Amino acid sequence: MKRKRLTELFPFLLPLRQKQRKFLFYLKMKFDKAIYSHTKEEGLLPHLIFETHSLLINPNTGYDIRYQYNKVHNLKLAVKTMDHILIRPGETFSFWQLARYADRKERYKDGLCLVHGEIQGVYGGGLCQLSNLLYWLFQHTPLTVVEHHNHAKHSFPVPESGVPSWVDATVSEGWLDLKVKNETNATFQLDFSFDEDNLYGCILADRPVPLPEDMPDEPDQK
């Protein structure tokens, strides 16, 4: 039988553990010598590299549909932190460096999240839909993936969208990040928008850039 974590045996310790992990998580980044992307530019860079979309509401989760609408709320807060962000030469894009304070003015809602192998409604759940989309965008650029994590298991059926179902990049504040480093001489920029049904994302550059030669066309087996 799998040994239970301390926070599973004593749930009241979880908030303290989360605060500890987040403190150490950001402290490590403060001293890791990486230059993190924080600059935004309202105008868009001239060269479109790749664009995609992701369906917002998934009616086939088997869970209360309100979690899907809560997820959309959470996604909009997180997207605000990285919309029009520039990833300049030598800089590293970090999901959590940008989304860290997304809920400072308007609070996240409970969305679905995989916790200890089980799907639960948790504060800020659903942001992995954004990290999946970002990872698919980055796969179409020469940006170098510095940190990437797969989900432990697939949670429920994924609806059709511009992001293939096998593209997987989970994030968890204090534990798991999505990072890419710009080791080119080009500047990249992210742009997002929403309509009633989809989240749209694209990545642009200030000059033409060659596409990676090893573009993924099947699930990563690592």
N, C-alpha and C positions, 0 to 999 in steps of 0.2 A: 504494500500500500504506500502511495506517495506521501512523504512527510509534509505536514502542513506548515505553512509559513507562520511566523510569530504573530503577524497582523491578522491572520485567519483565526488563530486561537484566541487572540485578544483584539477584536476589531476597534476598540477605543484607542489603540495605539496608532492606527492608520494615519490620521491627520498629522500626528507628530512625525511619523516616518516620511510622509510626503514632503513636509516642510524641510526635513533634513536632506532628503534626496535633491530637492530643487536647489537648496543652498549650495550643496557640493557640486551639483551639475553646472550651475552658472559660475561658481568660483573657479572651477577647472577651466572653463572657456575664457575666463578673464586673464588667465596666466598661460594659455596655450600658444601665444604668439601669433595666432591667426588674426587677420584683418577682416572683420565681419561686415557684410553689406548692410548699410543703413541709409544710404542716400537715395532719395526719390527724385524723379524728374517728370513734371506734368506732361510735357510733350513726349511723343513716342519716337523711338529710334527708327530709322528709315527701312531697315531690312528685316522682313518677317522670316523667321527661321522655321517655325512650326506652330500650328494651332490645333486645339482639340476641344472637346466638350465632355461633360459628365452629367447624366440625368440626376436631378436633385431628389425626387421622391421615388423610393423603391417600395411598391405595394406588396412585395413578395417576401418580406422579412419574417412574417409570422408573429410580429410583435405589434403592439399598439401603434397606430399610424401617427399619433402625436409625437413620437420620438423622431419621425422623419421630418416633421415640420420644425421641431426643436433643432435638429441637425442643420437645417437650412439657416436658421437664425445664427447658430454657432459658426457656420462656414462664412457667413457674411461679415461677422466680426473679425475672424482671422484673416480673410482676404484683404480687408482694409489695411492691415499692417504691412502687406507685401505687394500691393498693387502699385505698379510703376517703379518698383525697386530696381536699382541699377546693380549689376554684378560686374564691377570693374576689374581690370587686370590685377591679379594678385589677391583679390578679395575672395572670401568664402561666404557662400549663402548658407545660413542656418535657419531652419524652420522656426525653432524656438527662440532664437535671438530676436526674431521679428514678432512672432505671435505671443511673446512672453506676457505682454500687458494688454492683449486684445480685449479682455473682459474688464478692464479698469473702469470704464465709464458706463458700460452696459453689460450686465452679467450674462454669462453663458447659461444655457438651459440644459436639462438632462437629455442626453442622446445615448444611442446604443454603443456599447464598447465591450471588447473582450477582456474580462477580468478573471484571472486564475482559471482560464479555460472555459468560462461561462459568459454568455451574453447578458449584460446588465445595463440598466439605464443609469448613467453616471454624469456628473457635472462636466460639461464641455465635450461630451461624446460626439463622435461622427467626423472629427477633423481628419481622419485617415483618408476620407474621400478627397480632400485637398492635397494631402501628401502623395496619394496615388497619381493624381493629375500632374502634380509638379514633377514627380519622378519620370513620368512618360514624356513630359516636355524636355527634361534634361537629357533623356536618352537620345534625343534628336540633335544634340549639340556636342561640341568637343569639350564641354565642361567635365571635370574629373570628379567622380563620386567619391567623397571622403567618408561618409557614413550613411549606411542604408540598412534597414532591417525588414524582414518579412514577418507577416503575421504567423503566429504559431499554428493556426489552422483557419480555413475558410469558415466564416460564421453563418452566412445565408446566401441564397442566390443573388447574383449581381445582374442588374438590368443592362440591356445593350446601351453602349455609349461609345464615344470616340476613344475612350481609354480601354484597352483590352482587359478582359476579366482576370488575366493572369498577371497583370502589372500590379505589384504589391509593394507598398512602402508604408509601414506603420510608424507612428510617432506617439510618444508618451512623455509628457513633461517631467523631467527629473530622471528619466531612464533612457529613452530612445529618441534620436534626432534624425533628420534628413539634412545632409550637408553636401554641397558641391563646391569645388574650388575652381576659379578661373585662372588657368595656367596659359591662357592665350594672350594675344595683344589686342583683342577685341573687347568691347563693352557690351554686356547683354542686359536685357530689360524684360521684366514680366508685366503682363497686362491681363486683367480679368474683367469679366462682366457677367451679369445674370439676366435671365428672362424668367418667365413663369415656370419653365420646365428644366432649364439647364444652367450649369455653371460653365462658362467659356474661359479658356486660358490660352495665351499665346506667349511665345518668347521671341524677342526681337534682338537685333544687334546693330551696331553703328557702322558695320561694313559686312560684305559678304564673307561667310565662313564656310569651310568645307564640312559636310556631314560626316559623322563617324563611319568608318568602314565596316565596323562590326555591329550594325544596327540589329537590335533584338527582333526575332520573328517567331520565337517560341518561348515557353516558360523557362525561367532560370532554374536549373536543377541543383544549384549549390545548396 
